[in-house]
Amino acid sequence: MATKKSKREATTAAKTANDGAEARPISRQALIDHLNQDLSREYQAIIAYVVYSQVLKGAEYMNIAAELEKHAAEELTHALIIAKQVDYLGGMPVVVPKDVRTSEKARDMLRFDLNNEQETIRNYRERVRQCEDLGEYSMAELIRGILVNEQDHLIALATALGEDAPAMKAMGRDRG
């Protein structure tokens, strides 16, 4: 029996070392805190997409500027979903966005957005796992729906930059 326990402990330790995940479920308060960070990131995305969609100049950016306007509306929907989940869990939704980076160069702005989308996807993938660990399966499904939009945003931004979308495995564990 000691061998099985040692193997289990070794597996848990390896899992924690490999993916940074905690071996035990997250608390409701910690989930509220993480969701509020996600909400701040959604506010950041709304602001960035509104600004970027209006200041991108040049024929090569006209299609992406219109796409960014759509992204802004989708990010607002995400913010409403996340705020509702924070409230459901007994927390107070935050009101301050993360900092928004701007640039005079269109490619820089698109790169900022691409990097932000990668971070958002990594975080929402983790949030799905955390929700499921707490038995909040409906919340996990809502976040999966947001992930679909965020991945579409990532693809649109990568395409606008003339790049392939970053591999999902390169962005973190590919579950969720």
N, C-alpha and C positions, 0 to 999 in steps of 0.2 A: 504493500500500500504506500509506503514511503516513496517508492520509485514513481508511482503514478502522481503523487502530490508534487514531487520535485519536477516532473515533466510538465505538469499543469502550471506550476509557478514559473518555470523556465519559458513556457509558451506565452504566458501573460507578460512576463518581463520583456520577451522578444517583441511581442506585439506593441507594447508601450514604446520600446526603443525604436521600432521600425516606423510607426506611424504617428507617434506623439499622442495617441488617444489615451485617455485615462482608463484604468482597468475597471473602475466602478462608475455607475451612472452619475450623470450630472445632477445637481440639485435644481429645483424649480427656480430658485433665486438666480442661480448661475445662468440658467436658460433665459430668464428675463434680461439679465445683463447682456448676454450675447445678442439676443434679439434687438435690444436697444442699440447696440453697436451696429447691427445690420440696418436698423432704421436710420441711423445717422448716415450710413453709406448710401441708402436709398435717397435721402434728401440731397446728398452730394451729387448723386447721379442726375437727379431732376434738374438741379441748378446747372450742372455742367452741360447736359444735353440742351437745355434751353439756350444757354449762352453760345455754345459751340455751333448749334444749328443756325444761329443768326449771324455769326461772324466769319464762318468759313466762306472764303472767296475763291472764285475761279471755276471755270466750266467743269473741271475734273471733280469738283466737290459738290456740285449741285444735287446729284442724286443722294449722296450721303447726308447732306444738310436736311433734306426732306425726311430721310430715314431717322435722323436724330430727333426730329420733332416728334415722330411716332414713339421713339424710345422714351422721351420725356413723359409722355402720357402713360406708358406702360410702367415706368418707374413709380409714378404717382399711385397707380393701382397696387404695386408691390408695397409701397409705404403704408397704404391703408390696410392691407392684409396683415402686415407685420405689427402695426400699431394695435390692431384688433386682437392679435394673439398675445401681445404684452398685457393688454387690459384683461383678457380672459385669464391669464395666469396670475392676475392680482397686482401687476406692476403699473407704473405710470410711463406712458410713452415719452421718450426724449423729444426735445424740440430743436436741438442744435445739429446742423450738418457737419460732416467731416469737411476739412478744407478742400476747396476746389482750386485746382491748378489751371492757369491759363497761359497762353503763349500767343505771340504774333504769328507763329508758324502753324499752319493747318495740320501738318503731319505730327507735330508735337502734341497738339490737342487730341488728335485721334489716338496717339500712342498712350497718352494719359488715360483716356477712356478704356482702351484695350487692357491696360494694366489693372485698372479699377475693376473691370468685368472679371478678370482672372481671379482677383482677390475675392470678389463677391461670390463667384462660383465655388471657390474653395470653402469659404465660410458657410454657404448654404448647404453644401454637401455634408459638412460636419453637423450643421443644425438638424438635418434630416435624421442622422444617426442619434443625436442627442434627444430629439423628440421621441423617437422610437424607444430609446432606452427608458424614457419616463412613461411609456405607454400612451403618448400623445400622437396616435396614428393619424388622426384627421389633420392635425397641425403639420405633420410630416408630409402629408399629401399636398396640402396647400403650398408648402415650400418647394416640393417637387415641381409644381406648376410654375412657380416663379423661376426655378432653375431652367425650365424649357425656354422661357423668354430671355433669360440672361445668356444662355448659350447661343441663342439666335443673335443677340446683340454682339456677342464676341465674334461670331462668324462675319457679321456685317462690317464690323470695324476692321478685322483682319483683311477682308476683301478690299475695303477702301484703301488700306495701306499696301495692297498688292502682295499680301502674304497669305500663307496657309494659316488656318486657325490653329492655335497652339493645341498640341495633343492633350486630351483630358487627363491621361495618366501623368503627364508632366506637371499638371496643376495640382496634383494631390491624389489621394486614394480614389480609385475609380469604382465607388459604390454609391448608390443613392441617386 
